[in-house]
């Protein structure tokens, strides 16, 4: 006696031990006959141990016997049939699960089944072993069949990705059950449906990832890598947009700009423009230089008027020699210029018009009367209306003006003496020189007297200020 189980990953044929476990086999066959197992998922898949199904709720706590479906509450569960000759020796052994408990390698069997082996009850759940010599399950679970065909299908289920509760992320479900041979008569009141019933709302709520959905990509590795890089680039662009470094995440570099690298430091912008101008009109050509030293950084950007001219220059100028250097030409991936234009417009809008990126023009000159310098100065008791610093400055200006006038007068006298006749007597010249020396000496004596008077005046002011403080 056999049953064919159609799953979402393949077909499995189970041979039943009808003679050794008749009640269990009758229960299983009639449940298959009324399509009770349709749309049930494999809710417990423990790799290289066992796979479990038969619970419509997919929780491991549901299910009932065929008599429970016939509204007989006394027989909702059946006693477990333990046959001493049926063991869990081989891979593919089919056993009924104990109602209310899921099978597990680390499960405490005594606490689950009770102190006496075979004291549990069964409903509709069953499991298939995926390893040999599981002798610790003998005498505790009802062995009622063996997988005759479909071991490759069992391996597919065994290799499914599961969560911490051993539930597969992608659903593996029973699609249909077909009874190949049934030796038992139907219980009284059993109604066999003409076609497979639709899943209930509760069964549809157990769906995670549908069995018809693909969680593993079927694309070539190169295409998967391209898609991954594209998604990563979009995520980075969105981050740059959020922090304000890009005007919008979908911005793309201009297609009419070339990036030229590996240039000779001696190559100038004018040279590149002359060489590349044969492909079309050039809007801008700039060799990037260091801001401090002005040295060439050996790369440049060339902007053409049309994309066709840019493409032609790329194909014909890549790896050519300019100034004894093999240059590298590629399409520019920079959006710096677009970002700068966007920033200029953005800042211009805030200021009420398009302006330069400099938000505030700052210039300080000595003769700039609009700028008020915050300076500290000494404080004195003013008698003449001027501070001490102002008087010193005026005195220095007056002395320098006198010195300039004396030098100018001396230069005029020398030029006048040179223009006169050479027949002039040496005595007159000596007298003139003596007068000049006397005049210079008197002028220096007058300046010295002025300085002495200024010092005396300053000392007098200092004494007056000290006496005033002592008086107060």
C-alpha positions in Angstrom: 0.0 0.0 0.0 1.5 3.3 -1.1 0.8 7.1 -1.3 2.1 9.6 -3.8 2.8 13.0 -2.3 3.3 15.9 -4.7 5.3 18.8 -3.2 6.4 22.1 -4.5 10.0 20.6 -5.1 9.1 17.2 -6.4 7.1 13.9 -5.8 7.6 11.5 -2.9 6.2 7.9 -2.8 5.7 6.3 0.6 5.1 2.6 1.3 3.0 1.9 4.4 3.4 -0.8 7.0 -0.3 -1.7 7.0 0.0 -5.0 8.9 2.2 -3.7 11.7 0.4 -0.4 12.3 -3.2 -0.7 10.8 -4.8 2.1 12.8 -2.0 4.6 12.0 -2.1 3.7 8.3 -5.9 4.0 8.2 -5.7 7.4 9.7 -3.0 8.5 7.3 -4.7 7.1 4.2 -8.1 8.7 5.0 -6.5 12.1 5.7 -4.8 11.9 2.3 -8.2 10.8 0.7 -10.0 13.9 2.0 -7.1 16.2 0.9 -6.4 17.2 4.4 -2.7 17.5 3.7 -3.1 19.8 0.7 -1.3 23.2 1.1 0.4 22.0 4.3 4.0 23.2 4.6 7.1 21.5 5.9 7.2 23.6 9.1 10.2 21.9 10.8 13.3 21.1 8.7 16.3 20.1 10.8 19.2 19.4 8.4 20.5 15.9 8.4 18.0 14.9 11.1 14.4 15.0 10.0 11.7 17.0 8.1 8.2 17.4 9.5 4.8 18.4 8.0 1.0 17.7 8.3 0.0 20.7 10.4 -2.4 23.1 8.6 -1.5 25.9 11.1 2.3 25.5 10.4 3.0 25.9 14.1 3.7 22.4 15.1 0.7 22.4 17.5 -2.2 21.8 15.2 -3.7 18.9 13.3 -6.1 16.1 14.3 -7.0 12.5 13.3 -9.6 11.5 10.7 -12.1 10.8 13.4 -11.7 14.3 14.8 -12.8 15.6 11.4 -15.9 13.4 11.6 -17.0 15.3 14.8 -15.9 12.7 17.2 -14.2 14.7 20.0 -13.2 11.5 21.8 -11.1 10.4 18.9 -9.5 13.7 17.9 -6.2 12.0 18.7 -5.3 8.3 18.5 -2.9 6.3 20.8 0.5 5.8 19.3 1.2 2.4 17.9 4.7 1.2 18.8 5.8 -1.9 17.1 9.0 -3.4 18.4 10.3 -4.5 15.0 9.9 -1.1 13.4 13.0 1.0 14.1 14.5 4.3 12.9 17.5 2.6 11.3 17.4 3.9 7.8 17.2 7.3 6.2 13.7 8.0 4.8 11.8 6.3 7.7 8.3 7.8 8.1 6.9 8.2 11.6 3.9 10.0 13.2 4.7 13.0 15.4 3.5 13.2 19.0 0.6 15.7 19.2 1.5 19.0 20.7 5.3 18.5 20.5 7.8 19.0 17.6 10.6 16.5 17.2 14.1 17.7 17.9 17.5 16.3 18.4 17.9 18.0 21.8 14.3 17.5 22.9 13.6 15.9 26.3 11.7 12.9 25.2 10.7 11.8 28.7 9.1 15.1 29.6 7.3 15.3 26.3 5.9 11.8 26.1 5.6 10.9 29.7 7.6 8.4 31.8 6.3 5.4 29.9 7.4 4.9 26.3 4.5 4.9 23.8 2.1 6.8 26.1 1.7 9.7 23.5 -1.1 10.4 21.1 -1.0 11.1 17.3 -3.0 13.3 15.1 -2.1 14.3 11.5 1.6 15.4 11.7 4.3 13.1 10.5 8.1 13.4 9.9 10.7 11.7 7.7 14.1 10.9 9.0 17.2 12.3 7.1 19.8 10.2 8.8 20.6 6.6 9.7 20.6 4.9 13.1 18.4 7.3 15.0 17.8 4.6 17.6 17.0 7.1 20.4 13.6 7.7 18.6 12.7 3.9 18.8 9.8 3.1 21.1 8.7 6.8 21.3 7.3 7.5 17.8 5.1 5.4 15.6 7.0 4.1 12.5 4.4 3.4 9.8 6.1 3.7 6.5 9.3 4.2 4.4 10.1 6.4 1.4 10.3 4.3 -1.7 10.9 7.0 -4.3 11.9 10.6 -4.1 15.1 10.7 -2.1 16.4 13.5 -4.2 13.3 15.5 -3.3 14.1 14.9 0.4 17.6 16.2 -0.1 16.2 19.4 -1.6 13.9 19.9 1.4 16.8 19.0 3.7 19.0 21.8 2.2 16.4 24.6 2.6 17.4 27.8 4.5 15.6 28.0 7.8 15.2 30.4 10.7 16.1 29.8 14.4 12.9 27.7 14.7 13.8 25.5 11.8 11.0 27.0 9.6 12.1 27.4 6.0 12.2 31.0 4.8 10.7 29.8 1.4 7.6 27.7 1.8 7.8 24.1 0.8 4.3 22.8 0.6 2.3 19.6 -0.3 0.4 20.3 -3.4 -1.6 17.1 -3.7 -1.9 13.5 -2.3 -2.8 10.5 -4.4 -3.6 7.1 -2.8 -2.2 4.3 -5.0 -3.8 1.5 -3.0 -6.2 1.7 0.0 -7.1 -1.6 1.8 -9.3 0.0 4.4 -13.0 0.9 4.1 -14.0 4.5 4.7 -15.3 5.4 8.2 -19.0 6.2 8.5 -19.8 9.8 7.5 -16.6 10.3 5.5 -17.1 12.7 2.5 -14.5 12.6 -0.2 -14.3 15.9 -2.2 -14.5 15.7 -6.0 -11.6 18.1 -6.4 -8.8 19.5 -4.3 -10.3 22.2 -2.0 -9.0 25.7 -1.9 -6.8 26.7 1.1 -8.5 28.4 4.0 -7.8 31.9 5.2 -5.8 30.6 8.1 -3.6 28.5 5.8 -3.0 31.5 3.5 -1.8 33.5 6.6 1.0 31.0 7.1 2.7 31.9 3.8 6.1 33.5 4.1 7.8 33.4 0.7 5.6 31.7 -1.8 6.8 28.4 -3.2 6.5 29.9 -6.7 8.8 32.9 -5.8 12.5 32.9 -6.4 14.8 34.0 -3.5 18.0 33.1 -5.4 18.8 35.1 -8.6 19.0 33.2 -11.9 21.1 35.9 -13.5 24.7 35.4 -14.5 27.3 36.5 -11.9 28.4 39.5 -14.0 24.8 40.8 -14.2 24.3 40.3 -10.5 27.5 42.2 -9.8 26.4 45.1 -12.0 23.1 45.3 -10.3 24.7 45.2 -6.9 27.1 48.1 -7.8 24.2 50.1 -9.2 22.2 49.8 -6.1 25.2 50.6 -3.9 25.9 53.7 -6.1 22.3 54.8 -5.7 22.4 54.5 -2.0 25.6 56.5 -1.8 24.2 59.2 -4.0 21.1 59.4 -1.8 23.3 59.9 1.2 25.2 62.7 -0.5 22.0 64.4 -1.4 20.8 64.2 2.2 24.0 65.9 3.5 23.8 68.6 0.7 26.9 67.5 -1.4 24.7 66.8 -4.4 21.8 68.8 -5.7 19.8 65.5 -6.3 20.7 61.8 -6.2 19.9 61.2 -9.9 22.6 63.7 -11.1 24.8 62.3 -13.8 28.2 63.6 -15.1 28.1 65.5 -18.4 28.7 63.4 -21.5 30.6 66.2 -23.4 33.5 66.4 -21.0 36.7 64.4 -21.3 39.2 63.6 -18.5 42.8 63.6 -19.6 45.4 62.2 -17.3 49.2 61.3 -17.3 50.1 64.7 -18.8 53.6 66.1 -19.0 54.0 68.9 -16.3 55.1 71.2 -19.1 51.9 70.8 -21.1 49.7 73.9 -20.9 46.0 74.4 -21.4 46.6 76.2 -24.6 48.5 73.3 -26.0 45.7 70.8 -25.2 43.1 73.1 -26.6 45.0 73.4 -29.9 45.5 69.6 -30.2 41.9 68.7 -29.3 40.2 71.5 -31.3 40.4 69.5 -34.5 37.6 67.3 -33.3 35.1 70.2 -32.6 34.5 73.4 -30.8 35.9 73.4 -27.3 34.0 75.4 -24.7 36.7 75.1 -22.0 40.0 73.4 -21.5 41.9 73.5 -18.2 44.9 71.8 -16.8 44.4 71.5 -13.1 47.2 73.1 -11.1 48.1 73.2 -7.4 46.6 76.2 -5.7 49.7 77.1 -3.7 52.6 76.3 -6.0 50.9 76.6 -9.4 52.5 73.3 -10.5 50.5 71.1 -12.9 48.8 68.1 -11.4 49.2 66.3 -14.7 45.5 66.0 -15.5 42.9 68.2 -17.3 39.2 68.5 -18.3 38.1 69.4 -21.8 34.5 70.4 -22.5 33.3 70.1 -26.1 30.2 71.7 -27.6 28.7 68.4 -28.8 28.8 64.8 -27.5 29.8 63.5 -30.9 33.0 65.5 -30.9 33.7 64.3 -27.4 33.3 60.7 -28.4 35.5 61.1 -31.4 38.2 62.7 -29.4 38.0 59.8 -26.9 38.4 57.1 -29.4 41.2 58.8 -31.4 43.3 60.5 -28.6 43.4 57.8 -26.0 47.0 56.4 -25.4 48.5 59.0 -27.8 51.8 60.8 -27.1 51.8 64.5 -26.1 55.1 66.1 -25.0 56.7 62.7 -24.8 54.0 61.3 -22.5 51.4 58.6 -23.3 48.2 60.2 -22.1 45.0 58.5 -20.8 41.7 59.8 -22.0 38.3 58.9 -20.6 34.9 60.4 -20.1 34.7 62.6 -17.1 32.8 61.2 -14.0 33.0 64.4 -12.1 30.0 66.5 -11.2 31.9 69.2 -9.5 31.1 71.9 -12.0 27.4 71.1 -11.9 27.5 71.1 -8.2 29.3 74.5 -8.2 26.7 76.0 -10.5 23.9 74.6 -8.3 25.6 76.1 -5.2 26.0 79.5 -6.9 22.3 79.5 -7.8 21.2 78.3 -4.4 23.3 80.9 -2.6 22.2 83.6 -5.1 18.6 82.9 -4.4 19.1 83.3 -0.7 20.8 86.7 -1.3 18.2 87.9 -3.7 20.3 87.4 -6.9 22.9 85.2 -8.5 26.3 86.1 -7.1 29.7 84.7 -6.4 30.3 81.9 -3.9 32.0 84.4 -1.6 29.2 85.2 0.8 30.9 88.3 2.2 33.5 90.6 0.6 36.0 91.6 3.1 38.7 94.3 2.4 40.5 96.4 4.9 42.7 99.4 3.9 44.4 102.1 5.8 42.5 104.9 4.2 39.2 103.1 4.5 37.1 105.5 6.6 34.1 103.2 6.6 35.9 100.6 8.8 36.1 101.6 12.4 39.1 100.1 14.0 38.7 99.1 17.6 41.9 100.2 19.1 43.1 100.8 22.7 45.2 103.9 23.6 46.7 105.4 26.7 44.5 107.7 28.7 45.9 111.0 30.0 44.4 114.1 31.6 44.0 116.3 28.5 44.7 120.1 29.0 45.3 121.2 25.5 42.7 119.0 23.9 45.2 116.5 22.5 46.4 113.2 23.7 50.1 112.5 24.3 50.3 110.2 21.4 48.8 112.8 19.1 51.4 115.4 20.2 54.3 113.1 19.7 53.0 112.2 16.2 52.7 116.0 15.3 56.2 116.7 16.6 57.7 113.9 14.5 55.9 115.1 11.4 57.2 118.7 12.1 60.8 117.5 12.5 60.7 115.4 9.3 59.2 118.4 7.4 62.0 120.7 8.6 64.6 118.1 7.6 63.2 117.9 4.1 63.1 121.7 3.7 66.8 121.9 4.8 67.9 119.3 2.3 65.9 120.9 -0.5 67.5 124.3 0.3 71.0 122.8 0.4 70.4 121.1 -3.0 69.3 124.4 -4.5 72.3 126.2 -3.3 74.6 123.6 -4.6 73.0 123.7 -8.1 73.1 127.5 -8.1 76.8 127.5 -7.1 77.6 125.1 -9.9 75.9 127.3 -12.5 77.9 130.4 -11.6 81.2 131.4 -13.1 84.2 129.4 -12.2 86.3 132.6 -11.9 84.7 133.1 -8.5 87.3 133.6 -5.7 88.0 130.7 -3.3 87.6 133.1 -0.3 84.0 133.9 -1.2 83.3 130.2 -1.5 84.8 129.5 1.9 82.7 132.3 3.5 79.6 130.9 1.9 80.4 127.4 3.3 80.9 128.9 6.7 77.5 130.6 6.6 75.8 127.4 5.6 77.5 125.5 8.5 76.4 128.2 10.9 72.9 128.1 9.6 72.7 124.3 10.0 74.1 124.5 13.5 71.6 127.1 14.6 68.8 125.1 13.1 69.9 122.0 15.0 70.2 124.0 18.2 66.7 125.3 17.8 65.3 121.7 17.3 67.2 120.6 20.4 65.7 123.4 22.4 62.3 122.5 21.2 62.8 118.8 22.3 64.1 120.0 25.7 61.0 122.2 26.2 58.8 119.3 25.2 60.4 116.9 27.8 60.1 119.6 30.5 56.4 120.0 29.6 55.8 116.2 29.8 57.5 116.0 33.2 55.3 118.8 34.5 52.2 117.1 33.3 53.3 113.9 35.0 53.8 115.7 38.3 50.4 117.4 38.0 48.6 114.1 37.4 50.3 112.4 40.4 49.5 115.3 42.7 45.9 115.2 41.5 45.6 111.4 42.3 47.2 111.9 45.8 44.7 114.7 46.5 41.8 112.6 45.6 
